[in-house]
Amino acid sequence: MMDTIKIGRKFQMVLPAKIRKAMNISEGDEIIIKTSGNTIVLIPKPKQYAKHLHGLHQDIWKGQDPDSYIREQRDAWPD
């Protein structure tokens, strides 16, 4: 989805309603802004990072017991 916006007098911009709705952005939400070359990237800041990251890389732990993995790693530490 792409749209055009205009920068206002105080360098403010208004996100179009269809983009706000699609990205579930509400008044007061924070947006992360970064540049990449000559491109500006806007990313909605997660409301809760723990919820946002939940399940990340879960495939790495598939078939592995995290407690036994930690125990093995700690046993490998020098005394």
C-alpha positions in Angstrom: 0.0 0.0 0.0 1.4 3.4 -0.9 0.0 6.9 -0.6 1.2 10.5 -0.7 1.3 12.9 2.2 2.3 16.5 2.5 4.6 18.0 5.1 2.8 20.7 7.1 4.0 24.1 8.3 5.6 22.7 11.4 7.1 19.7 9.6 4.2 17.5 10.7 2.6 14.9 8.6 -0.7 13.1 8.9 -0.9 9.4 8.1 -3.8 8.6 5.8 -6.7 6.8 7.5 -6.4 3.7 5.4 -2.8 3.2 6.5 -3.6 3.9 10.1 -6.4 1.3 10.0 -4.3 -1.2 8.2 -1.4 -0.8 10.7 -3.7 -0.5 13.7 -2.2 2.9 14.7 -4.1 5.0 17.2 -3.6 8.5 18.5 -0.7 8.6 21.0 1.0 5.5 19.5 4.7 5.9 18.8 6.4 5.4 15.4 10.0 4.4 14.9 11.5 6.4 12.1 14.8 5.6 10.3 16.5 6.4 7.1 17.9 4.0 4.6 19.8 5.8 1.8 17.3 8.3 0.4 14.3 6.4 1.9 12.4 7.2 5.1 11.0 4.2 6.9 8.2 4.4 9.5 7.6 1.4 11.8 4.9 1.3 14.4 6.6 0.9 17.8 5.3 -2.3 19.5 3.0 -1.6 22.4 4.5 -4.5 24.3 7.9 -5.8 23.3 7.4 -9.1 25.1 4.2 -9.8 23.3 5.8 -8.7 20.0 8.8 -11.0 20.5 6.8 -14.0 21.9 7.5 -17.1 19.8 10.4 -15.6 17.9 12.8 -18.3 16.8 10.6 -21.0 18.4 11.8 -23.4 15.7 15.3 -23.3 17.1 14.0 -24.9 20.4 11.8 -27.5 18.6 12.6 -30.9 20.2 15.0 -29.3 22.7 14.4 -29.0 26.4 15.6 -25.5 27.4 16.3 -26.5 30.9 18.6 -29.4 29.9 20.3 -27.2 27.3 21.1 -24.6 30.0 22.3 -27.3 32.4 24.6 -28.7 29.7 26.0 -25.3 29.0 26.6 -24.5 32.6 28.3 -28.0 33.1 30.7 -27.1 30.3 31.9 -23.9 32.1 35.4 -24.2 33.6 35.5 -24.4 37.4 
